[in-house]
Amino acid sequence: MNLTQEQRDQILSEVKRFSSDLNLTPEQQEKLQTAFQAARGKLGDYMSEHPSATRSDIAKELSSHRDQIRQRVVNFLSPDQLKKWDAEVVKAKQFLGQQTAA
């Protein structure tokens, strides 16, 4: 799936935020950006295949891939960085839960 400029900008913005929060090395930044691009591509594919998907459907799809995403970042984050990552995931789960309830 080809990403639009807006999607690439969103990914870059998230990578910068995570890089700052996690104090990532340049190599880790690159790996995280690649992971985000892959995740965004999978989500885009899902949305293309399911154009009438609700926010709840999308949240469930993201949830089904959560373990795969975590395994990917475990390979390049330090234990301290991973703790921060996990805290961000908890925040995201709470946010998505509130969004799907709305």
Summary of the structure (lengths in Angstrom):
residues: 102
radius of gyration: 14.0
end to end distance: 29.8
largest distance: 39.5
contacts: 249
relative contact order: 0.12
helix: 82%
strand: 0%
